[in-house]
Amino acid sequence: MAEKAPIESISKILTAIDGSEPSMHAASYAILVAGKFNAELWVIHVVQHSGFVNMYSYGIYDLETPEEHKAILEDLRADTKEWFNRIKVVADQNKVQLTRAELVGTSTSVESAIADYAKKNLIDTIVIGTSGRSGIKKLFLGSVASGIIKHTHCPVMVVK
């Protein structure tokens, strides 16, 4: 395996949130690391589309009409905006530049979407929580965190 160059700096940090306590805790760590390296902070929330949205992870199982789907998506956008705003307040208090906060839809896995987003945007480091809204699918490391570690091009900090 080829040797990697030593890390001299981190300029772009990505954290993916889902509103869960572990993801918001990871965002706090991302802010701390961004502050130490004077790095840009990028925050995303990934929604996996399956038809409309993977509602299972949000506790919604049987939606009958497009109006119900639309209402749920509007609620999700409002929740996401609230999460981003909470992170922005803490970032501002710590003098960290929040470069981008966005809702990202994907038809692939959440892990692939995060890894692809990081690669496309030349992210140096990803900070992610050990588990999120999906609960305890894996005993020690969440399935999304594990998938990101496997699929991404850059270092990943997993926050417990």
DSSP file with accessible surface (Angstrom, degrees, kcal/mol):
  #  RESIDUE AA STRUCTURE BP1 BP2  ACC     N-H-->O    O-->H-N    N-H-->O    O-->H-N    TCO  KAPPA ALPHA  PHI   PSI    X-CA   Y-CA   Z-CA
    1    1 A M              0   0  231      0, 0.0     2,-0.1     0, 0.0     0, 0.0   0.000 360.0 360.0 360.0 139.1    0.0    0.0    0.0
    2    2 A A        -     0   0   86      1,-0.1     2,-0.2     0, 0.0     0, 0.0  -0.400 360.0-111.2 -69.7 142.6    1.3    3.5   -0.9
    3    3 A E        -     0   0  195     -2,-0.1     2,-0.3     1,-0.1    -1,-0.1  -0.536  28.9-132.4 -74.2 140.0    2.3    5.7    2.0
    4    4 A K        -     0   0  171     -2,-0.2     3,-0.1     1,-0.1    -1,-0.1  -0.685  24.3-106.5 -91.4 147.0    0.1    8.7    2.6
    5    5 A A        -     0   0   83     -2,-0.3    -1,-0.1     1,-0.1     3,-0.0  -0.350  45.6 -93.7 -66.6 149.3    1.6   12.1    3.1
    6    6 A P        -     0   0  108      0, 0.0     2,-0.5     0, 0.0    -1,-0.1  -0.323  43.0-105.3 -63.5 148.7    1.5   13.4    6.7
    7    7 A I        +     0   0  123      1,-0.2     3,-0.1    -3,-0.1    -3,-0.0  -0.643  43.2 169.3 -78.3 119.8   -1.5   15.6    7.6
    8    8 A E        -     0   0  176     -2,-0.5     2,-0.3     1,-0.4    -1,-0.2   0.715  63.8  -5.0 -98.9 -30.4   -0.4   19.2    7.7
    9    9 A S        -     0   0   75    115,-0.0     2,-0.5    30,-0.0    -1,-0.4  -0.992  51.2-138.5-160.0 157.8   -3.8   20.8    7.9
   10   10 A I        +     0   0   17     -2,-0.3     3,-0.1    27,-0.2   113,-0.0  -0.996  25.3 166.0-121.0 124.7   -7.5   20.2    7.8
   11   11 A S        +     0   0   62     -2,-0.5    29,-3.0     1,-0.3     2,-0.4   0.669  63.5  38.9-113.8 -22.6   -9.5   22.8    5.8
   12   12 A K  E     -a   40   0A  43     27,-0.2   112,-2.1   110,-0.1   113,-1.6  -0.974  60.7-175.0-136.0 121.9  -12.9   21.2    5.3
   13   13 A I  E     -ab  41 125A   0     27,-2.8    29,-3.3    -2,-0.4     2,-0.4  -0.947   7.2-160.6-117.0 134.0  -14.8   19.2    7.9
   14   14 A L  E     -ab  42 126A   0    111,-2.6   113,-2.8    -2,-0.4     2,-0.4  -0.932   8.3-178.3-113.4 133.4  -18.1   17.5    7.2
   15   15 A T  E     -ab  43 127A   0     27,-2.5    29,-2.1    -2,-0.4     2,-0.5  -0.997  13.8-151.2-127.5 137.4  -20.6   16.3    9.8
   16   16 A A  E     -a   44   0A  10    111,-0.7   113,-0.4    -2,-0.4     2,-0.3  -0.927  18.1-169.3-107.4 130.7  -23.9   14.5    8.9
   17   17 A I        +     0   0    6     27,-2.8    29,-0.4    -2,-0.5   115,-0.1  -0.839  27.8 178.2-120.6 155.6  -26.7   15.0   11.3
   18   18 A D        -     0   0   33     -2,-0.3     3,-0.1     2,-0.2    -1,-0.1   0.183  61.6-100.0-134.4  12.1  -30.1   13.4   11.8
   19   19 A G  S    S+     0   0   16      1,-0.3    -2,-0.0     2,-0.1   113,-0.0   0.286  82.0 130.3  87.4 -11.6  -31.3   15.3   14.9
   20   20 A S  S  > S-     0   0   19      1,-0.1     4,-2.3     4,-0.0    -1,-0.3  -0.326  72.5-111.2 -72.0 159.1  -30.4   12.5   17.3
   21   21 A E  H  > S+     0   0  168      1,-0.2     4,-2.6     2,-0.2     5,-0.2   0.921 117.0  52.2 -57.8 -45.6  -28.3   13.2   20.4
   22   22 A P  H  > S+     0   0   38      0, 0.0     4,-2.2     0, 0.0    -1,-0.2   0.903 110.8  47.6 -60.5 -37.5  -25.3   11.3   19.0
   23   23 A S  H  > S+     0   0    7      2,-0.2     4,-2.0     1,-0.2    -2,-0.2   0.897 113.0  47.2 -72.2 -35.8  -25.3   13.2   15.7
   24   24 A M  H  X S+     0   0   21     -4,-2.3     4,-1.7     2,-0.2    -1,-0.2   0.872 111.3  52.3 -71.8 -33.4  -25.7   16.6   17.5
   25   25 A H  H  X S+     0   0   79     -4,-2.6     4,-1.8    -5,-0.2    -2,-0.2   0.913 108.7  50.5 -65.1 -41.4  -22.9   15.6   19.9
   26   26 A A  H  X S+     0   0    0     -4,-2.2     4,-2.6     1,-0.2    -2,-0.2   0.889 106.2  55.6 -63.3 -38.2  -20.7   14.7   16.8
   27   27 A A  H  X S+     0   0    1     -4,-2.0     4,-2.3     1,-0.2    -1,-0.2   0.892 104.4  53.8 -61.7 -37.8  -21.5   18.2   15.4
   28   28 A S  H  X S+     0   0   59     -4,-1.7     4,-2.1     1,-0.2    -1,-0.2   0.909 109.7  47.4 -62.0 -42.0  -20.2   19.7   18.6
   29   29 A Y  H  X S+     0   0  101     -4,-1.8     4,-2.9     2,-0.2     5,-0.2   0.897 108.7  54.7 -64.9 -39.8  -16.9   17.8   18.1
   30   30 A A  H  X S+     0   0    0     -4,-2.6     4,-2.8     1,-0.2    -2,-0.2   0.904 107.9  49.9 -60.3 -39.8  -16.8   18.9   14.5
   31   31 A I  H  X S+     0   0    5     -4,-2.3     4,-2.5     2,-0.2    -1,-0.2   0.926 110.6  50.1 -63.8 -43.5  -17.1   22.5   15.7
   32   32 A L  H  X S+     0   0   92     -4,-2.1     4,-2.0     2,-0.2    -2,-0.2   0.942 113.9  44.1 -59.5 -48.4  -14.3   21.9   18.2
   33   33 A V  H  X S+     0   0   20     -4,-2.9     4,-2.0     1,-0.2    -2,-0.2   0.924 112.4  52.4 -65.0 -42.8  -12.0   20.4   15.5
   34   34 A A  H  X>S+     0   0    0     -4,-2.8     5,-2.5    -5,-0.2     4,-0.8   0.903 109.3  50.7 -60.2 -40.3  -12.9   23.1   13.0
   35   35 A G  H ><5S+     0   0   42     -4,-2.5     3,-0.5     1,-0.2    -1,-0.2   0.907 108.9  50.8 -63.3 -41.4  -12.0   25.7   15.5
   36   36 A K  H 3<5S+     0   0  164     -4,-2.0    -1,-0.2     1,-0.2    -2,-0.2   0.848 121.6  33.0 -65.4 -34.6   -8.6   24.1   16.2
   37   37 A F  H 3<5S-     0   0   89     -4,-2.0    -1,-0.2    -5,-0.1    -2,-0.2   0.354 104.1-122.8-102.9   3.1   -7.7   23.9   12.5
   38   38 A N  T <<5 +     0   0  149     -4,-0.8     2,-0.2    -3,-0.5    -3,-0.2   0.923  60.9 159.3  52.5  44.7   -9.5   27.1   11.4
   39   39 A A      < -     0   0    5     -5,-2.5    58,-0.4    -6,-0.2     2,-0.2  -0.600  46.8-104.4 -99.2 158.6  -11.4   24.9    9.0
   40   40 A E  E     -a   12   0A  58    -29,-3.0   -27,-2.8    -2,-0.2     2,-0.5  -0.583  32.4-139.8 -75.2 143.8  -14.7   25.3    7.2
   41   41 A L  E     -ac  13  98A   0     56,-2.6    58,-2.0    -2,-0.2    59,-1.1  -0.930  15.8-170.1-110.3 127.4  -17.6   23.3    8.7
   42   42 A W  E     -ac  14 100A  11    -29,-3.3   -27,-2.5    -2,-0.5     2,-0.4  -0.961   4.5-168.9-115.2 132.0  -20.1   21.6    6.3
   43   43 A V  E     +ac  15 101A   0     57,-3.2    59,-1.9    -2,-0.4     2,-0.3  -0.985   8.8 174.3-125.7 129.2  -23.2   20.1    7.8
   44   44 A I  E     -ac  16 102A   0    -29,-2.1   -27,-2.8    -2,-0.4     2,-0.4  -0.940  22.8-156.1-131.8 156.7  -25.6   17.8    5.9
   45   45 A H  E     - c   0 103A   3     57,-1.8    59,-3.2    -2,-0.3     2,-0.5  -0.996  21.0-150.9-126.4 123.6  -28.7   15.8    6.6
   46   46 A V  E     - c   0 104A  13     -2,-0.4     2,-0.5   -29,-0.4    59,-0.2  -0.846   7.6-165.0-101.6 129.1  -29.3   13.0    4.1
   47   47 A V  E     - c   0 105A   5     57,-2.9    59,-2.2    -2,-0.5     2,-0.6  -0.963  14.9-142.0-111.8 123.3  -32.7   11.7    3.3
   48   48 A Q  E     - c   0 106A  60     -2,-0.5     6,-2.8    57,-0.2     2,-0.4  -0.756  15.0-143.4 -88.0 121.9  -32.9    8.4    1.6
   49   49 A H        +     0   0   78     57,-3.8     2,-0.3    -2,-0.6     4,-0.2  -0.699  29.4 164.0 -84.6 133.1  -35.6    8.2   -1.0
   50   50 A S  S    S-     0   0   77     -2,-0.4     2,-1.4     0, 0.0     3,-0.4  -0.782  89.5 -37.6-142.8  93.4  -37.5    5.0   -1.5
   51   51 A G  S    S-     0   0   83     -2,-0.3     3,-0.1     1,-0.3    -2,-0.1  -0.740 139.5 -16.7  81.8 -93.8  -40.5    6.1   -3.4
   52   52 A F  S    S-     0   0   84     -2,-1.4     2,-0.3     1,-0.3    -1,-0.3   0.801 128.9 -24.9-101.0 -72.1  -40.7    9.4   -1.5
   53   53 A V        -     0   0    6     -3,-0.4     2,-1.9    -4,-0.2    -1,-0.3  -0.993  61.6-103.7-145.2 147.5  -38.7    9.1    1.7
   54   54 A N    >   +     0   0   46     -6,-2.8     3,-0.5    -2,-0.3     4,-0.3  -0.561  46.3 174.1 -71.7  88.4  -37.5    6.3    3.9
   55   55 A M  G > > +     0   0   14     -2,-1.9     5,-2.1     1,-0.2     3,-1.4   0.694  58.8  81.9 -75.6 -16.8  -40.2    7.1    6.5
   56   56 A Y  G > 5S+     0   0  157      1,-0.3     3,-1.9     3,-0.2    -1,-0.2   0.914  88.8  53.0 -56.5 -42.7  -39.4    4.1    8.6
   57   57 A S  G < 5S+     0   0   37     -3,-0.5    -1,-0.3     1,-0.3    -2,-0.2   0.686 107.8  52.7 -69.7 -14.9  -36.4    5.8   10.3
   58   58 A Y  G < 5S-     0   0   51     -3,-1.4    -1,-0.3    -4,-0.3    -2,-0.2   0.269 120.9-105.9-101.5   9.2  -38.7    8.7   11.2
   59   59 A G  T < 5S+     0   0   42     -3,-1.9     2,-0.5     1,-0.2    -3,-0.2   0.715  82.8 122.6  80.1  18.8  -41.3    6.5   12.9
   60   60 A I      < +     0   0   40     -5,-2.1    -2,-0.2     1,-0.1    -1,-0.2  -0.965  26.7 164.4-118.6 123.4  -43.8    6.7   10.1
   61   61 A Y        +     0   0  147     -2,-0.5     2,-0.6     1,-0.2    -1,-0.1   0.858  59.1  36.0-110.8 -47.3  -44.9    3.5    8.5
   62   62 A D        +     0   0  138     -7,-0.1     2,-0.5     0, 0.0    -1,-0.2  -0.875  58.0 170.4-121.1 100.1  -48.1    3.7    6.4
   63   63 A L        -     0   0   38     -2,-0.6    -8,-0.0    -3,-0.1    -3,-0.0  -0.935   7.9-175.7-107.3 131.0  -48.6    6.8    4.4
   64   64 A E        +     0   0  152     -2,-0.5    -1,-0.1     1,-0.1     3,-0.0   0.838  56.5  42.4 -95.2 -37.8  -51.5    6.6    2.0
   65   65 A T  S  > S-     0   0   50      1,-0.1     4,-1.9     0, 0.0     3,-0.4  -0.778  72.0-121.4-120.0 157.4  -51.5    9.9    0.0
   66   66 A P  H  > S+     0   0   83      0, 0.0     4,-2.8     0, 0.0     5,-0.2   0.845 114.4  61.1 -60.4 -30.0  -49.1   12.2   -1.7
   67   67 A E  H  > S+     0   0  135      2,-0.2     4,-2.4     1,-0.2     5,-0.2   0.895 103.4  49.0 -64.2 -38.9  -50.4   15.0    0.6
   68   68 A E  H  > S+     0   0   77     -3,-0.4     4,-2.3     2,-0.2    -1,-0.2   0.916 111.5  49.5 -66.4 -40.7  -49.2   13.0    3.6
   69   69 A H  H  X S+     0   0   36     -4,-1.9     4,-2.5     2,-0.2    -2,-0.2   0.932 111.3  49.3 -60.4 -46.4  -45.8   12.5    2.0
   70   70 A K  H  X S+     0   0  128     -4,-2.8     4,-2.4     1,-0.2    -2,-0.2   0.917 110.0  50.8 -61.5 -43.0  -45.6   16.2    1.3
   71   71 A A  H  X S+     0   0   43     -4,-2.4     4,-2.4     1,-0.2    -1,-0.2   0.910 110.7  49.1 -62.1 -41.6  -46.6   17.1    4.9
   72   72 A I  H  X S+     0   0   35     -4,-2.3     4,-2.7     2,-0.2    -2,-0.2   0.920 110.5  50.2 -65.2 -42.6  -43.9   14.8    6.3
   73   73 A L  H  X S+     0   0   27     -4,-2.5     4,-2.7     2,-0.2    -2,-0.2   0.905 110.0  50.7 -62.8 -39.8  -41.3   16.3    4.0
   74   74 A E  H  X S+     0   0  104     -4,-2.4     4,-2.2     2,-0.2    -1,-0.2   0.916 111.2  48.4 -63.7 -42.4  -42.3   19.8    5.0
   75   75 A D  H  X S+     0   0   97     -4,-2.4     4,-2.7     2,-0.2    -2,-0.2   0.907 111.2  51.0 -62.1 -41.7  -42.0   18.8    8.7
   76   76 A L  H  X S+     0   0    9     -4,-2.7     4,-3.0     2,-0.2    -2,-0.2   0.920 108.8  50.4 -63.3 -43.2  -38.6   17.2    8.0
   77   77 A R  H  X S+     0   0  138     -4,-2.7     4,-2.5     2,-0.2    -1,-0.2   0.907 111.6  48.7 -61.1 -40.9  -37.3   20.4    6.3
   78   78 A A  H  X S+     0   0   59     -4,-2.2     4,-2.1     2,-0.2    -2,-0.2   0.925 112.8  47.5 -64.9 -43.5  -38.5   22.4    9.3
   79   79 A D  H  X S+     0   0   67     -4,-2.7     4,-2.5     2,-0.2    -2,-0.2   0.932 112.1  50.1 -60.4 -46.3  -36.7   20.0   11.7
   80   80 A T  H  X S+     0   0    3     -4,-3.0     4,-2.8     1,-0.2     5,-0.2   0.915 108.7  51.7 -60.9 -43.3  -33.6   20.0    9.6
   81   81 A K  H  X S+     0   0  137     -4,-2.5     4,-2.6     1,-0.2    -1,-0.2   0.916 109.4  50.6 -60.2 -41.6  -33.6   23.8    9.5
   82   82 A E  H  X S+     0   0  102     -4,-2.1     4,-2.4     2,-0.2    -2,-0.2   0.925 110.8  48.7 -61.9 -44.2  -33.9   23.8   13.4
   83   83 A W  H  X S+     0   0   11     -4,-2.5     4,-2.1     1,-0.2    -2,-0.2   0.936 112.3  48.2 -61.2 -46.6  -30.9   21.4   13.7
   84   84 A F  H  X S+     0   0   21     -4,-2.8     4,-2.7     1,-0.2    -1,-0.2   0.911 110.9  51.4 -60.4 -42.6  -28.8   23.5   11.3
   85   85 A N  H  X S+     0   0   85     -4,-2.6     4,-2.2     2,-0.2    -1,-0.2   0.902 108.1  51.6 -62.8 -40.9  -29.7   26.7   13.3
   86   86 A R  H  X S+     0   0  116     -4,-2.4     4,-1.6     1,-0.2    -1,-0.2   0.914 112.7  45.9 -61.1 -42.2  -28.7   25.1   16.6
   87   87 A I  H  X S+     0   0    6     -4,-2.1     4,-2.9     1,-0.2    -2,-0.2   0.909 109.6  54.8 -67.9 -40.0  -25.4   24.1   15.1
   88   88 A K  H  X S+     0   0   85     -4,-2.7     4,-3.1     1,-0.2     5,-0.2   0.904 104.9  53.6 -61.0 -41.4  -24.9   27.6   13.6
   89   89 A V  H  X S+     0   0   81     -4,-2.2     4,-2.3     2,-0.2    -1,-0.2   0.944 112.9  42.9 -58.5 -47.4  -25.4   29.2   17.0
   90   90 A V  H  X S+     0   0   49     -4,-1.6     4,-1.5     2,-0.2    -2,-0.2   0.911 113.8  51.7 -67.7 -40.0  -22.7   27.0   18.5
   91   91 A A  H  <>S+     0   0    0     -4,-2.9     5,-3.0     1,-0.2     3,-0.3   0.937 110.7  48.2 -61.4 -46.0  -20.4   27.5   15.5
   92   92 A D  H ><5S+     0   0   85     -4,-3.1     3,-1.6     1,-0.2    -2,-0.2   0.911 108.6  53.7 -61.0 -41.7  -20.8   31.3   15.7
   93   93 A Q  H 3<5S+     0   0  137     -4,-2.3    -1,-0.2     1,-0.3    -2,-0.2   0.822 113.8  43.3 -61.3 -30.1  -20.0   31.2   19.5
   94   94 A N  T 3<5S-     0   0   88     -4,-1.5    -1,-0.3    -3,-0.3    -2,-0.2   0.237 114.7-117.1 -99.2   9.3  -16.8   29.3   18.7
   95   95 A K  T < 5 +     0   0  185     -3,-1.6     2,-0.5     1,-0.2    -3,-0.2   0.869  63.3 149.9  56.1  41.9  -15.9   31.6   15.7
   96   96 A V      < -     0   0    8     -5,-3.0     2,-0.7    -8,-0.1    -1,-0.2  -0.909  49.0-123.4-106.8 132.5  -16.2   28.6   13.3
   97   97 A Q        -     0   0  121     -2,-0.5   -56,-2.6   -58,-0.4     2,-1.0  -0.638  15.6-154.6 -78.1 114.7  -17.2   29.3    9.7
   98   98 A L  E     +c   41   0A  32     -2,-0.7   -56,-0.2   -58,-0.2     3,-0.1  -0.812  17.8 178.8 -87.1 102.7  -20.3   27.2    8.8
   99   99 A T  E     +     0   0A  48    -58,-2.0     2,-0.4    -2,-1.0   -57,-0.2   0.905  59.2   2.7 -76.9 -44.5  -19.8   27.0    5.1
  100  100 A R  E     +c   42   0A 104    -59,-1.1   -57,-3.2     2,-0.0     2,-0.4  -0.992  50.0 179.2-149.7 138.2  -22.7   24.9    4.1
  101  101 A A  E     +c   43   0A  39     -2,-0.4     2,-0.3   -59,-0.2   -57,-0.2  -0.976  28.3 154.3-135.4 119.1  -25.7   23.3    5.7
  102  102 A E  E     -c   44   0A  62    -59,-1.9   -57,-1.8    -2,-0.4     2,-0.5  -0.997  45.9-119.2-150.8 156.0  -28.1   21.4    3.5
  103  103 A L  E     -c   45   0A  57     -2,-0.3     2,-0.5   -59,-0.2   -57,-0.2  -0.813  34.1-162.7 -90.1 125.5  -30.6   18.7    3.1
  104  104 A V  E     -c   46   0A  26    -59,-3.2   -57,-2.9    -2,-0.5     2,-0.3  -0.960   3.6-156.1-117.6 124.6  -29.4   16.1    0.6
  105  105 A G  E     +c   47   0A  43     -2,-0.5     2,-0.3   -59,-0.2   -57,-0.2  -0.757  17.1 177.9 -96.0 147.2  -31.7   13.6   -1.0
  106  106 A T  E     -c   48   0A  18    -59,-2.2   -57,-3.8    -2,-0.3     4,-0.1  -0.997  36.0-159.4-148.0 149.5  -30.4   10.3   -2.3
  107  107 A S  S    S+     0   0  106     -2,-0.3     2,-0.1   -59,-0.2     3,-0.1   0.444  85.2  68.9-101.9  -5.2  -31.7    7.1   -3.9
  108  108 A T  S    S-     0   0   60      1,-0.2   -59,-0.2     2,-0.1    -2,-0.1  -0.277 106.3 -61.9 -93.2-169.1  -28.5    5.3   -2.8
  109  109 A S     >  -     0   0   32      1,-0.1     4,-2.4    -2,-0.1    -1,-0.2  -0.342  43.3-118.6 -72.2 156.7  -27.6    4.4    0.8
  110  110 A V  H  > S+     0   0   32      1,-0.2     4,-2.5     2,-0.2     5,-0.2   0.915 115.6  54.3 -60.5 -41.7  -27.1    7.2    3.3
  111  111 A E  H  > S+     0   0   39      1,-0.2     4,-2.6     2,-0.2    -1,-0.2   0.929 109.7  45.9 -59.7 -47.1  -23.4    6.0    3.7
  112  112 A S  H  > S+     0   0   33      1,-0.2     4,-3.1     2,-0.2     5,-0.3   0.893 111.0  53.4 -63.4 -40.3  -22.7    6.2    0.0
  113  113 A A  H  X S+     0   0    8     -4,-2.4     4,-2.4     2,-0.2    -2,-0.2   0.918 111.5  45.2 -62.0 -42.2  -24.4    9.6   -0.2
  114  114 A I  H  X S+     0   0    3     -4,-2.5     4,-2.6     2,-0.2    -2,-0.2   0.941 115.2  46.9 -67.1 -46.0  -22.2   11.0    2.6
  115  115 A A  H  X S+     0   0    4     -4,-2.6     4,-2.3    -5,-0.2    38,-0.3   0.926 114.7  47.0 -61.8 -43.4  -19.0    9.5    1.1
  116  116 A D  H  X S+     0   0   99     -4,-3.1     4,-2.9     2,-0.2     5,-0.2   0.909 111.9  50.5 -64.5 -42.8  -19.9   10.8   -2.4
  117  117 A Y  H  X S+     0   0   20     -4,-2.4     4,-2.1    -5,-0.3    -2,-0.2   0.925 110.7  49.7 -60.9 -44.9  -20.7   14.2   -1.0
  118  118 A A  H  <>S+     0   0    0     -4,-2.6     5,-2.8     2,-0.2    -2,-0.2   0.922 113.7  45.1 -61.8 -43.8  -17.4   14.4    0.9
  119  119 A K  H ><5S+     0   0  139     -4,-2.3     3,-1.4     1,-0.2    -2,-0.2   0.940 112.4  50.7 -66.1 -46.1  -15.4   13.3   -2.2
  120  120 A K  H 3<5S+     0   0  171     -4,-2.9    -1,-0.2     1,-0.3    -2,-0.2   0.851 115.8  42.5 -59.9 -35.8  -17.2   15.7   -4.5
  121  121 A N  T 3<5S-     0   0   22     -4,-2.1    -1,-0.3    -5,-0.2    -2,-0.2   0.234 110.9-117.7-100.4  13.4  -16.7   18.6   -2.2
  122  122 A L  T < 5 -     0   0  125     -3,-1.4     2,-0.2     1,-0.2    -3,-0.2   0.870  44.5-176.5  54.9  44.4  -13.0   17.8   -1.3
  123  123 A I      < -     0   0    2     -5,-2.8    -1,-0.2    -6,-0.2  -110,-0.2  -0.499  18.7-160.0 -72.6 138.0  -13.8   17.3    2.4
  124  124 A D  S    S+     0   0   52   -112,-2.1     2,-0.3     1,-0.3  -111,-0.2   0.815  71.5  12.1 -85.5 -37.8  -10.7   16.5    4.5
  125  125 A T  E     -b   13   0A  16   -113,-1.6  -111,-2.6    29,-0.2     2,-0.4  -0.999  60.3-149.7-146.6 140.8  -12.3   14.9    7.5
  126  126 A I  E     -bd  14 156A   0     29,-2.2    31,-3.4    -2,-0.3     2,-0.5  -0.938   8.7-162.0-111.8 135.0  -15.8   13.6    8.4
  127  127 A V  E     +bd  15 157A   0   -113,-2.8  -111,-0.7    -2,-0.4     2,-0.3  -0.980  21.5 166.9-116.3 123.4  -17.1   13.7   12.0
  128  128 A I  E     - d   0 158A  11     29,-2.6    31,-2.8    -2,-0.5     2,-0.1  -0.974  33.4-113.6-139.0 150.0  -20.0   11.3   12.7
  129  129 A G  E     - d   0 159A   6   -113,-0.4    31,-0.2    -2,-0.3    16,-0.1  -0.384  29.1-117.1 -78.0 160.9  -21.8    9.9   15.7
  130  130 A T  S    S+     0   0   32     29,-1.6    12,-2.8     1,-0.1     2,-0.3   0.807  93.0   0.5 -69.8 -30.4  -21.7    6.3   16.6
  131  131 A S        +     0   0   43     10,-0.1     2,-0.2    11,-0.1    -1,-0.1  -0.977  65.3 179.5-153.1 163.4  -25.5    5.9   16.1
  132  132 A G    >   -     0   0   18      3,-0.4     3,-1.9    -2,-0.3  -111,-0.1  -0.438  58.9 -34.8-139.9-143.3  -28.5    7.9   15.1
  133  133 A R  T 3  S+     0   0  101      1,-0.3     3,-0.1    -2,-0.2  -112,-0.0   0.709 117.6  75.1 -63.6 -22.4  -32.2    7.7   14.5
  134  134 A S  T 3  S-     0   0   40      1,-0.2    -1,-0.3   -76,-0.0     2,-0.2   0.577  93.8-147.5 -71.8  -5.4  -31.9    4.2   13.2
  135  135 A G    <   -     0   0   34     -3,-1.9     2,-0.7     1,-0.2    -3,-0.4  -0.476  51.0 -18.8  82.5-144.2  -31.4    3.0   16.7
  136  136 A I  S    S+     0   0  155      1,-0.2    -1,-0.2    -2,-0.2    -3,-0.0  -0.384  73.0 142.1-105.3  57.2  -29.3    0.0   17.7
  137  137 A K  S    S+     0   0  141     -2,-0.7     2,-0.4     1,-0.1    -1,-0.2   0.854  78.9  32.8 -62.6 -35.7  -29.0   -1.8   14.4
  138  138 A K  S    S-     0   0   99     -3,-0.3    -1,-0.1     1,-0.1     5,-0.1  -0.977  82.0-136.3-121.7 143.5  -25.4   -2.6   15.3
  139  139 A L  S    S+     0   0  145     -2,-0.4    -1,-0.1     1,-0.1     3,-0.1   0.913  94.8  14.3 -67.3 -45.0  -24.3   -3.2   18.8
  140  140 A F  S    S+     0   0  185      1,-0.3     2,-0.4    -4,-0.0    -1,-0.1   0.815 130.2  25.7-105.0 -35.7  -21.1   -1.2   18.9
  141  141 A L  S    S-     0   0   53     -5,-0.0    -1,-0.3     4,-0.0   -10,-0.1  -0.994  83.4-111.6-136.2 128.2  -21.0    1.0   15.8
  142  142 A G     >  -     0   0    6    -12,-2.8     4,-2.7    -2,-0.4     5,-0.2  -0.150  25.8-120.1 -56.4 151.3  -23.9    2.3   13.9
  143  143 A S  H  > S+     0   0   28      1,-0.2     4,-2.3     2,-0.2     5,-0.1   0.868 112.9  50.0 -65.1 -35.5  -24.5    1.0   10.4
  144  144 A V  H  > S+     0   0   39      2,-0.2     4,-2.6     1,-0.2     5,-0.2   0.958 112.4  46.6 -68.1 -47.6  -24.2    4.5    8.8
  145  145 A A  H  > S+     0   0    2    -15,-0.3     4,-2.3     1,-0.2    -2,-0.2   0.936 114.0  48.7 -59.1 -44.9  -20.9    5.2   10.7
  146  146 A S  H  X S+     0   0   22     -4,-2.7     4,-1.9     1,-0.2    -1,-0.2   0.919 111.6  49.6 -61.3 -43.2  -19.5    1.8    9.8
  147  147 A G  H  X S+     0   0    8     -4,-2.3     4,-2.1    -5,-0.2    -1,-0.2   0.884 108.8  52.0 -65.1 -38.0  -20.5    2.3    6.1
  148  148 A I  H  X S+     0   0    0     -4,-2.6     4,-2.2     1,-0.2    -1,-0.2   0.932 107.4  52.5 -64.9 -43.2  -18.9    5.7    5.9
  149  149 A I  H  < S+     0   0   82     -4,-2.3    -1,-0.2     1,-0.2    -2,-0.2   0.914 113.5  45.0 -57.9 -40.8  -15.7    4.4    7.3
  150  150 A K  H  < S+     0   0  147     -4,-1.9    -1,-0.2    -5,-0.2    -2,-0.2   0.841 122.1  34.4 -70.8 -34.5  -15.7    1.7    4.6
  151  151 A H  H  < S+     0   0  112     -4,-2.1    -2,-0.2    -5,-0.1    -1,-0.2   0.605  93.0  95.6-103.9 -12.1  -16.6    3.9    1.7
  152  152 A T     <  -     0   0   24     -4,-2.2   -37,-0.1    -5,-0.2     4,-0.1  -0.418  59.7-143.7 -89.7 160.4  -15.0    7.3    2.2
  153  153 A H  S    S+     0   0   85    -38,-0.3    -1,-0.1    -2,-0.1    -4,-0.0   0.541  80.0  55.8 -89.5 -12.7  -11.8    8.6    0.8
  154  154 A C  S    S-     0   0   15      1,-0.1   -29,-0.2   -39,-0.0    -2,-0.1  -0.714  96.4 -74.1-123.0 169.8  -10.8   10.7    3.9
  155  155 A P        -     0   0   70      0, 0.0   -29,-2.2     0, 0.0     2,-0.4  -0.282  43.2-150.9 -62.0 148.4  -10.3   10.2    7.6
  156  156 A V  E     -d  126   0A  38    -31,-0.2     2,-0.6    -4,-0.1   -29,-0.2  -0.991   5.3-155.7-125.8 127.4  -13.4    9.7    9.8
  157  157 A M  E     -d  127   0A  73    -31,-3.4   -29,-2.6    -2,-0.4     2,-0.6  -0.915  11.7-157.8-100.9 120.1  -13.7   10.7   13.4
  158  158 A V  E     -d  128   0A  50     -2,-0.6     2,-0.5   -31,-0.2   -29,-0.2  -0.901   7.4-154.9-101.7 123.1  -16.4    8.6   15.1
  159  159 A V  E      d  129   0A   7    -31,-2.8   -29,-1.6    -2,-0.6  -133,-0.2  -0.847 360.0 360.0-105.1 127.5  -17.8   10.3   18.2
  160  160 A K              0   0  202     -2,-0.5   -31,-0.0   -31,-0.2    -2,-0.0  -0.651 360.0 360.0 -90.9 360.0  -19.3    8.3   21.0
